[in-house]
Amino acid sequence: MGSLRGPFFLAPLSISYYNLFMIRSILLFLLTSSLCFGATIAIIDTGFDLDHDYLRPKILKKETDEEAIDYYGWDFFDNSHLKKPVIEDKSSLNEILRYRDLRAKGHKQGLNQDEFEWFKNKSADKSFMEKVRLFKKHSHGTFVAGIALREGENINIFPIRGLNIPNPVVMVEDQSNEGMIPPKGKTPEEKFQDEINQSIERVSKKFSKICRFISNRKIEIVNASYGITYKNIMTKFRERYKEMVGTEIDETKLKIVVDDYFTKLYSRGEKTMKRYSNILFVFSAGNSGLDNDTYHHYPSRIKVDNAITVAAMNGDYLATFSNFGQRFVDIGAPGVAILSLVPKVYSENGTDLYSPSSGTSMAAPYVSNIAAQIKNTNINLNPFQIKKIILETGDMKDHLKTKLSSASIVDNQKALRAALLTKDFKIDQAISLGTSGVVPVEDKISFGIAPALTPEEIQQKVMESFPSVITPQEVEEDSTILEDTTKSSSSSPKNPKTAPPGNSEQLPLGSPSAPEKSSDPAPSNQSEELSQKPSEALPASSSEPQPLLLEGQSQESSPSSPQ
């Protein structure tokens, strides 16, 4: 038999360095080829512009096209809800964009006299403020998607919406209540309890169906910028009890009913998430300025190994509207005045528009983006390892030790450095090296991200801008996806309306370095079933509302400790 020739057919003992180099090159090629598909982030949200020329190429296999795929139990809708703007008058749109920009500027650096008076008058105009809220709801999913794609390559998105919402994107068909016969002979109290039980069933089944679909599609990361809040449920149950029974519910009894409602939601949600351990869930912590360890918030209070709950940061400090919790909130990420995309229906001549938003809804996709970059850096990492890297490479702050379980703000550079090192080291060693500074930050490690700032540069940035107060009242939580809503946001941009993306793949969104502010209630995504209203029965939020400052007025003389 003739001998085989060529570098790949040499006898094992005669393998040269050249052969090893070629084999390694081929393996690297195969690995990088597999990355062309990249990690995918499922985004549970509303107001998603499927036709945006920046987002559409990144929607996973365009499976949201109605004609592309037909899955049993799922309907795929076109983008008709965003073919037409909710704000059709151009002058009103310009005023809304200006209002959002001035809100961001006011919390960051202050407004001049003319800007302050204009903003004050608009804030008092109920009709105008309703337009601001409509615009926000119509655009929220687009804002979140832009942040989820803010940096890194080969990241896909997959938009998903729950049942009974007239917006896209993927809708779960739920017949759990069809054919139900109204109970006969039950007391008003029993009917009230039946209604609560049906709500638990609806929320849990929808979440389970969404998870099953995502898992079947091999989607690794879920961004859920929504939530059912304690304040909302207290208010809704109090009102509903009076409607059905005819008397005021005893407050002690109400608390027992609400506690039981959330306990059952947590229990069923935990079972679902453990069943789909192949998915990393990223939740927004909520925008009520409350301690999640004390007050309920679903689903962010579900404590499992494959979930991360994210608070909103204003520079080095917790945003005053952000929920927190030493046990139930894991880490902080930029959440104030974050610049992102506006749906294309609002642009002129095809130009892209950008606008700043604030809330934990913006902080969550910031972390989802990092998780996707980590997954692309080492495709062998599982959700538990990705979570470990994110939490253990964060920038620890003493003042966050009683607020967040990791006491940290997410650190992109260290997380990506550690992820790369996991290819050659065990995860604990990789994290230790990645956070030690021994391994230099290189472009190939950071995937095009600029090298990390030095401690001196970070300190200078912090001292240059002190955080002002954004209250929960300013960043309200809307209900849109499952049953309720929570919001989020991140750090503020320059020139919000017109700044173009830095390149074709990255948006010029804020980094976690300098404290910048703007308050834009970014809508959370949950269903209208239990719309949220603040409950006057709760203690005051972390900070009292403060007006936007005029230029020259002093803000807080130093960053206040996290609220």
Buried (B, 14 or more C-beta within 10 A) or exposed (E): EEEEEEEEEBEEEEEEEEBEEEEEEEEEEEEEEEBEBBBBBBBBBBBBBBBBEBBBEBBBEEBBBEEEEEEEEBEBBBBEBBEEBBBEEEEBBEBBBBBBBBBBBBBBBBBEEEBBEBBEEBBEEEEBBEBBBBBBBBBBBBBBBBBBBBBBBBBBBBBBBBBBBEBBBBBBEBEBEEEEEEEEEEEEEEEBBBEBEEBBBBBBBBBBBBBBBBBEBEBBBBBBBBBBBBBBBBBBBBEBBEEBBEEEBEEEEBBEBBEEBBEBBBEBBBEBBEEBBEBBBBBBBBBBBBBBBEBBBBBBBBBBEBBBBBBBBBBBBBBBBBBBBBEBBBBBBBBBBBBBBBBBBBBEEEEBBBBBBBBBBBBBBBBBBBBBBBBBBBEEBBBBBBBBBBBBBBBBBEBBEEBBBBBBBBBBBBBBBBBBBBEEBEBEEBBBBBBEEEBEBEEEBBBEBEEBBEEEEBEEBBEEBBBBBBBBBBBBBBBBBBBBBBBBBBBBBEEBBEBEBEEEBBBBBBBBBBBBBBBBBBBBBBBBBBBBBBBEEBEEBBBEEBEBBBEEEEBEEEBBBBB
